[in-house]
């Protein structure tokens, strides 16, 4: 197995399509995410990050198409971030500051394997 120093943080949460956050809540979330991402960037550990929307389609193995995003065990992927870290443990420590945890979400931390 090739050792890597890049890890992907996969942000997951339980979507609630019946709840719309207030403008104040949205501003607070944006500030929290800005601080989280900015802190990682200042440490020169940020490679990239992406937020995912709620509109999508799923292409299955038989090439049929399912409308909508994938939700499994009531969770969907909200986005991801690729970071540099010396170890999986360091990447997990970085992930502990993720704002999605404040709203009941979770972060999956995975090593990236070169292809």
VEXMI-282092 format. One record per residue: residue number from 1; residue in one letter; x, y, z of N, C-alpha, C in turn. Coordinates in Angstrom, 3 decimals. Layout:
REM VEXMI-282092
[node NUM,"A",[X,Y,Z],[X,Y,Z],[X,Y,Z]];
...
***
This chain:
REM VEXMI-282092
[node 1,"X",[0.846,-1.185,0.000],[0.000,0.000,0.000],[0.891,1.248,0.000]];
[node 2,"X",[0.598,2.153,-0.879],[1.361,3.388,-0.985],[0.908,4.351,0.108]];
[node 3,"X",[1.883,4.890,0.848],[1.555,5.861,1.888],[1.258,7.203,1.238]];
[node 4,"X",[0.267,7.892,1.740],[-0.123,9.178,1.170],[-0.229,10.206,2.280]];
[node 5,"X",[-0.146,11.449,1.902],[-0.344,12.503,2.894],[-1.577,13.335,2.565]];
[node 6,"X",[-2.407,12.823,1.662],[-3.660,13.510,1.370],[-4.827,12.649,1.822]];
[node 7,"X",[-5.809,13.334,2.412],[-6.986,12.663,2.947],[-8.227,13.407,2.485]];
[node 8,"X",[-9.308,12.669,2.249],[-10.572,13.287,1.894],[-11.484,13.261,3.109]];
[node 9,"X",[-12.038,14.413,3.421],[-13.081,14.515,4.428],[-14.396,14.530,3.672]];
[node 10,"X",[-15.258,13.572,3.945],[-16.560,13.485,3.290],[-17.597,13.925,4.310]];
[node 11,"X",[-18.316,14.987,4.006],[-19.290,15.563,4.928],[-20.663,14.964,4.657]];
[node 12,"X",[-21.264,14.363,5.679],[-22.573,13.723,5.540],[-23.531,14.313,6.570]];
[node 13,"X",[-24.808,14.362,6.199],[-25.814,14.848,7.133],[-27.176,14.289,6.749]];
[node 14,"X",[-28.112,14.426,7.659],[-29.485,13.995,7.404],[-30.263,15.188,6.869]];
[node 15,"X",[-30.646,15.144,5.592],[-31.365,16.293,5.030],[-32.785,16.395,5.581]];
[node 16,"X",[-33.213,17.631,5.781],[-34.579,17.901,6.209],[-35.159,18.889,5.202]];
[node 17,"X",[-35.865,18.353,4.215],[-36.385,19.193,3.142],[-37.552,20.065,3.595]];
[node 18,"X",[-38.059,19.833,4.811],[-39.164,20.630,5.349],[-38.686,21.812,6.191]];
[node 19,"X",[-37.377,21.907,6.402],[-36.837,22.983,7.241],[-35.982,23.904,6.398]];
[node 20,"X",[-36.235,25.181,6.486],[-35.432,26.191,5.810],[-34.775,27.065,6.875]];
[node 21,"X",[-33.431,27.051,6.965],[-32.764,27.875,7.982],[-33.055,29.363,7.769]];
[node 22,"X",[-33.054,30.100,8.871],[-33.243,31.544,8.790],[-31.995,32.187,8.193]];
[node 23,"X",[-32.108,33.436,7.806],[-30.960,34.160,7.262],[-29.843,34.246,8.299]];
[node 24,"X",[-30.218,34.457,9.552],[-29.236,34.524,10.641],[-28.507,33.185,10.793]];
[node 25,"X",[-29.255,32.087,10.751],[-28.650,30.756,10.856],[-27.717,30.484,9.678]];
[node 26,"X",[-28.136,30.883,8.480],[-27.302,30.692,7.291],[-25.999,31.493,7.400]];
[node 27,"X",[-26.104,32.737,7.858],[-24.907,33.568,8.032],[-23.955,32.953,9.043]];
[node 28,"X",[-24.513,32.440,10.135],[-23.693,31.815,11.175],[-22.993,30.570,10.623]];
[node 29,"X",[-23.727,29.748,9.863],[-23.126,28.549,9.264],[-22.008,28.932,8.285]];
[node 30,"X",[-22.238,29.962,7.476],[-21.214,30.397,6.513],[-19.967,30.878,7.237]];
[node 31,"X",[-20.147,31.589,8.342],[-18.998,32.052,9.129],[-18.231,30.867,9.710]];
[node 32,"X",[-18.953,29.885,10.247],[-18.307,28.708,10.826],[-17.505,27.948,9.770]];
[node 33,"X",[-18.119,27.755,8.595],[-17.416,27.057,7.518],[-16.227,27.878,7.026]];
[node 34,"X",[-16.393,29.199,6.923],[-15.291,30.058,6.494],[-14.108,29.973,7.442]];
[node 35,"X",[-14.392,29.963,8.731],[-13.337,29.840,9.734],[-12.654,28.482,9.633]];
[node 36,"X",[-13.452,27.421,9.506],[-12.920,26.064,9.407],[-12.008,25.929,8.182]];
[node 37,"X",[-12.504,26.341,7.023],[-11.737,26.222,5.784],[-10.531,27.158,5.811]];
[node 38,"X",[-10.746,28.378,6.296],[-9.657,29.350,6.357],[-8.516,28.907,7.245]];
[node 39,"X",[-8.835,28.305,8.368],[-7.798,27.815,9.291],[-6.949,26.737,8.630]];
[node 40,"X",[-7.596,25.843,7.910],[-6.867,24.788,7.207],[-6.017,25.389,6.084]];
[node 41,"X",[-6.561,26.370,5.369],[-5.833,27.013,4.275],[-4.606,27.758,4.793]];
[node 42,"X",[-4.755,28.470,5.904],[-3.631,29.220,6.490],[-2.499,28.276,6.879]];
[node 43,"X",[-2.854,27.071,7.314],[-1.847,26.065,7.685],[-1.248,25.372,6.460]];
[node 44,"X",[-1.685,25.785,5.269],[-1.246,25.213,3.997],[-1.529,23.716,3.915]];
[node 45,"X",[-2.689,23.318,4.468],[-3.111,21.923,4.441],[-4.322,21.705,3.531]];
[node 46,"X",[-4.892,22.783,2.985],[-6.067,22.664,2.122],[-5.639,22.408,0.681]];
[node 47,"X",[-6.197,21.347,0.093],[-5.965,21.056,-1.320],[-7.163,21.535,-2.130]];
[node 48,"X",[-8.386,21.128,-1.718],[-9.605,21.564,-2.406],[-10.808,21.273,-1.519]];
[node 49,"X",[-11.914,21.913,-1.836],[-13.156,21.643,-1.121],[-14.329,21.927,-2.052]];
[node 50,"X",[-15.405,21.155,-1.867],[-16.591,21.290,-2.721],[-17.850,21.089,-1.896]];
[node 51,"X",[-18.820,21.932,-2.130],[-20.145,21.776,-1.532],[-21.054,21.201,-2.605]];
[node 52,"X",[-21.905,20.253,-2.229],[-22.818,19.645,-3.193],[-24.223,20.186,-3.020]];
[node 53,"X",[-24.935,20.322,-4.125],[-26.321,20.770,-4.097],[-27.274,19.605,-3.902]];
[node 54,"X",[-28.553,19.896,-3.956],[-29.582,18.881,-3.730],[-30.225,18.389,-5.025]];
[node 55,"X",[-29.782,18.906,-6.156],[-30.331,18.483,-7.441],[-29.339,17.523,-8.076]];
[node 56,"X",[-29.838,16.357,-8.497],[-28.947,15.386,-9.112],[-29.700,14.195,-9.659]];
[node 57,"X",[-28.975,13.332,-10.299],[-29.505,12.083,-10.840],[-28.498,10.987,-10.521]];
[node 58,"X",[-29.001,9.766,-10.415],[-28.145,8.622,-10.152],[-28.167,7.707,-11.373]];
[node 59,"X",[-27.007,7.381,-11.897],[-26.880,6.469,-13.021],[-26.505,5.102,-12.475]];
[node 60,"X",[-27.382,4.123,-12.688],[-27.180,2.783,-12.151],[-26.401,1.911,-13.128]];
[node 61,"X",[-25.940,0.747,-12.663],[-25.122,-0.154,-13.473],[-25.809,-0.555,-14.768]];
[node 62,"X",[-27.130,-0.683,-14.741],[-27.858,-1.060,-15.959],[-28.151,0.154,-16.846]];
[node 63,"X",[-27.553,1.290,-16.499],[-27.669,2.564,-17.210],[-29.039,3.216,-17.074]];
[node 64,"X",[-29.849,2.699,-16.156],[-31.102,3.386,-15.854],[-30.772,4.584,-14.965]];
[node 65,"X",[-31.676,5.540,-14.961],[-31.451,6.784,-14.228],[-32.515,6.936,-13.155]];
[node 66,"X",[-32.064,7.281,-11.961],[-32.960,7.565,-10.845],[-32.871,9.059,-10.575]];
[node 67,"X",[-34.008,9.722,-10.521],[-34.031,11.157,-10.228],[-33.707,11.386,-8.748]];
[node 68,"X",[-32.944,12.411,-8.461],[-32.667,12.805,-7.083],[-31.328,12.309,-6.579]];
[node 69,"X",[-30.989,12.767,-5.391],[-29.709,12.430,-4.770],[-29.837,11.148,-3.960]];
[node 70,"X",[-28.709,10.515,-3.713],[-28.687,9.262,-2.957],[-28.747,9.559,-1.458]];
[node 71,"X",[-29.672,8.926,-0.802],[-29.786,9.027,0.656],[-29.773,7.601,1.184]];
[node 72,"X",[-28.799,7.293,2.035],[-28.662,5.969,2.615],[-28.592,6.111,4.122]];
[node 73,"X",[-29.366,5.305,4.816],[-29.436,5.386,6.287],[-29.746,6.815,6.722]];
[node 74,"X",[-30.610,7.477,5.966],[-31.050,8.851,6.193],[-29.946,9.892,6.043]];
[node 75,"X",[-28.799,9.520,5.471],[-27.694,10.458,5.287],[-27.410,10.665,3.808]];
[node 76,"X",[-26.984,11.872,3.472],[-26.504,12.167,2.134],[-25.177,12.896,2.242]];
[node 77,"X",[-24.442,12.938,1.167],[-23.157,13.639,1.152],[-23.406,15.110,0.852]];
[node 78,"X",[-22.869,15.970,1.711],[-23.032,17.408,1.553],[-21.868,18.025,0.792]];
[node 79,"X",[-20.728,17.364,0.797],[-19.548,17.887,0.122],[-18.317,17.136,0.567]];
[node 80,"X",[-17.160,17.662,0.162],[-15.907,17.024,0.555],[-14.799,18.048,0.605]];
[node 81,"X",[-13.714,17.624,1.196],[-12.524,18.460,1.276],[-11.320,17.536,1.200]];
[node 82,"X",[-10.320,17.935,0.464],[-9.069,17.192,0.439],[-8.049,18.023,1.196]];
[node 83,"X",[-7.405,17.357,2.154],[-6.427,18.041,2.993],[-5.106,17.275,2.985]];
[node 84,"X",[-4.068,17.956,3.402],[-2.766,17.338,3.621],[-2.613,17.113,5.120]];
[node 85,"X",[-2.134,15.954,5.480],[-1.872,15.638,6.885],[-0.778,14.582,6.935]];
[node 86,"X",[-0.090,14.518,8.045],[0.992,13.549,8.200],[0.487,12.143,8.479]];
[node 87,"X",[-0.762,12.027,8.936],[-1.308,10.718,9.285],[-2.831,10.789,9.291]];
[node 88,"X",[-3.443,9.631,9.303],[-4.897,9.562,9.423],[-5.342,10.200,10.736]];
[node 89,"X",[-4.586,9.983,11.776],[-4.933,10.558,13.084],[-4.935,12.086,13.044]];
[node 90,"X",[-3.941,12.672,12.362],[-3.904,14.135,12.230],[-5.104,14.626,11.421]];
[node 91,"X",[-5.454,13.906,10.358],[-6.607,14.284,9.540],[-7.891,14.235,10.363]];
[node 92,"X",[-8.019,13.233,11.221],[-9.196,13.130,12.092],[-9.228,14.303,13.068]];
[node 93,"X",[-8.083,14.687,13.595],[-8.031,15.838,14.517],[-8.491,17.109,13.806]];
[node 94,"X",[-8.083,17.291,12.563],[-8.527,18.445,11.779],[-10.039,18.388,11.595]];
[node 95,"X",[-10.557,17.210,11.278],[-12.000,17.032,11.033],[-12.836,17.312,12.275]];
[node 96,"X",[-12.273,17.163,13.447],[-13.025,17.398,14.687],[-13.540,18.824,14.807]];
[node 97,"X",[-12.967,19.750,14.032],[-13.409,21.147,14.071],[-14.447,21.473,13.000]];
[node 98,"X",[-14.924,20.466,12.279],[-15.849,20.692,11.179],[-17.222,21.147,11.683]];
[node 99,"X",[-17.760,22.236,11.119],[-19.063,22.750,11.548],[-20.230,21.792,11.341]];
[node 100,"X",[-20.102,20.828,10.444],[-21.220,19.907,10.219],[-21.507,19.081,11.470]];
[node 101,"X",[-20.501,18.913,12.322],[-20.690,18.168,13.564],[-21.615,18.911,14.527]];
[node 102,"X",[-21.650,20.245,14.422],[-22.501,21.056,15.296],[-23.981,20.910,14.972]];
[node 103,"X",[-24.283,20.405,13.768],[-25.675,20.258,13.353],[-26.095,18.791,13.256]];
[node 104,"X",[-25.316,17.904,13.882],[-25.676,16.492,13.897],[-25.138,15.698,12.725]];
[node 105,"X",[-24.348,16.321,11.870],[-23.765,15.614,10.734],[-22.551,14.811,11.146]];
[node 106,"X",[-21.888,14.237,10.167],[-20.696,13.441,10.438],[-19.651,13.689,9.362]];
[node 107,"X",[-18.414,13.343,9.691],[-17.312,13.459,8.746],[-16.646,12.083,8.627]];
[node 108,"X",[-16.571,11.612,7.412],[-15.809,10.376,7.138],[-14.445,10.807,6.625]];
[node 109,"X",[-13.390,10.279,7.218],[-12.016,10.640,6.853],[-11.403,9.441,6.150]];
[node 110,"X",[-10.943,9.659,4.918],[-10.388,8.557,4.117],[-9.056,8.950,3.498]];
[node 111,"X",[-8.116,8.017,3.500],[-6.850,8.224,2.817],[-7.098,8.186,1.312]];
[node 112,"X",[-6.377,9.010,0.582],[-6.478,9.032,-0.878],[-5.330,8.185,-1.424]];
[node 113,"X",[-5.660,7.231,-2.271],[-4.679,6.362,-2.884],[-4.392,6.841,-4.306]];
[node 114,"X",[-3.146,7.062,-4.643],[-2.837,7.493,-6.014],[-3.207,6.420,-7.022]];
[node 115,"X",[-3.613,6.857,-8.221],[-3.973,5.913,-9.297],[-2.943,5.981,-10.393]];
***
